[in-house]
Amino acid sequence: MHSKKKIIGNGIFLLSVFLLTLYGVFHGEDLEKMFAAIKGADVKWLVPGVLFVVLFIWGESIIIWYMMRSFGIFLKKRICFLFSSVGFFFSCITPSASGGQPMQIYYMRKERIPIPVSTVILMVVTITYKLVLVIIGLGVLMLGREFCCHYLGEILPVYYLGLALNVACVGFMIVLLFHPVLVERFLVSGLGWMERFKIMKRRRARREKLLKAMQVYRETADYLRKHRTVLVLVMLITFIQRLILFGVTWTVYRAFRMSGVDAADVVLLQAVISVSVDMLPLPGGMGISESLFLKIFRPVFGTFLLPAMVLSRGIGYYSQLLISAVFTVTAQLYYTWRSRMKNETGLQQGVAK
């Protein structure tokens, strides 16, 4: 019952944010002119954009497949692609991408993958995913002073906030990994303090959940110490994976037959948006991503700004949502069918006996 309420609540929240985004972006705009510009875009460049999204999803599936092998678990790549699709779909529709990993663990259990193993693998994926974003974000800030002044002047406070939140998150994760006992003592004592002063109700289940989470971090730290070469390769794949998704906006730029701005600048500007919105409690950064695009890409797209935003977000986020949704449904149908076949086989064997 609680789960159904949560699903309904998330659905209402997602729909509300989507409708507000539509109103905020398109209110007062010449929609006929926008659709005419989109219709005139070169499809030869838009198709690669969609392929970039598929490669982005596929990139995580390769990471999962590779790390599973390091645990001695040999899965087919297409199964790992289903896991990746499930993660991206639920991350796209839940605030702060909070629903992706629990659903991935749920489907991994159908392959009899132990929860501690799947949790450690997905924790490493999360850490490297955010770490790569932090590296790109700090690189833009330290090495691109002229770039920041030219493109980011209006949104620098939002960028600083997003970068600071990502740095804090990654920093906290690293401390958890390499000083888990110290952090565990700090968190347990902090929880006890809040319960003592009636800030939170005393609940044994909450304390057990905290200790269980700390155990996951200890296992993740142990894994990273033993598999450093795996971590390096995962970082490399994640870096390429990120850049591929950011490259969608470049394909949109070329689809409008535009030139004069380097591909690197377009990719980095899209990276800036991702850094800014990644930690915000909005599904897929919906609303704020569109707003930031309209501000920082104005010098790039000029009169094509609004149709470029529609295509860039449409391919980079909404097509990702659609593609991952299709394969999430595929995963559900596949495991339902497989479970039914096992049950029928079991019944036949029982009858034969």
Secondary structure, DSSP 4 states (H G I P E B T S, - for coil): -HHHHHHHHHHHHHHHHHHHHHHHHHTTS-HHHHHHHHHTS-HHHHHHHHHHHHHHHHHHHHHHHHHHHHTT----HHHHHHHHHHHHHHHHHSGGGTTHHHHHHHHHHTTT--HHHHHHHHHHHHHHHHHHHHHHHHHHHHH-HHHHHHHSTTTHHHHHHHHHHHHHHHHHHHHHHHSHHHHHHHHHHHHHHHHHTTSS---HHHHHHHHHHHHHHHHHHHHHHH-HHHHHHHHHHHHHHHHHHHTHHHHHHHHTT--SS-HHHHHHHHHHHHHHHTTSSSGGGTTHHHHHHHHHTHHHHGGGHHHHHHHHHIIIIIIHHHHHHHHHHHHHHHHHHHHHHHHHHHHHHHHH-
